[in-house]
Amino acid sequence: MSAGSTQPDAASPGTPQTLDHALQRFRDVLAADGYDLRWSVTAQDKVVVEIQAGPEACADCLVPLPVMEAIMSDALAPTPYALDHIVLPAKD
């Protein structure tokens, strides 16, 4: 997943940089547990968040999906975007 193919003005409130900033704290927390947070924007300014497990990922460290959805929705609240859905790693 990527931030999209266009690169709007970085000062604009609706840019990929705005989303990176809004989600950076959670990206850092997830990285500490061995996960990578990626996102993409749909045509309706909705954000799809994908969490990918790395080889050293802590399987018990992810919160349940409803909690993750609430966390990501709160993080996106100050942006012009809303959460579409979250893709979690498959459980073994």
HUURDA-V743686 format. One record per backbone hydrogen bond with DSSP energy under -1.0 kcal/mol. CO is the residue of the C=O (numbers start at 0). NH is the residue of the N-H. Records with the same first field share a line. If there is no record, write none. Layout:
# HUURDA-V743686
CO=NH  NH
This chain:
# HUURDA-V743686
8=11
14=18
15=19
16=20
17=21
18=22
19=23
22=26
23=27
24=28
25=29
26=30
27=31
29=34
30=33
32=57
33=53
35=51
37=49
39=47
41=44
44=81
45=41
46=83
47=39
48=86
49=37
51=35
53=56
57=60
63=67
64=68
65=69
66=70
67=71
68=72
69=73
70=74
71=75
75=78
81=46
84=48
86=50
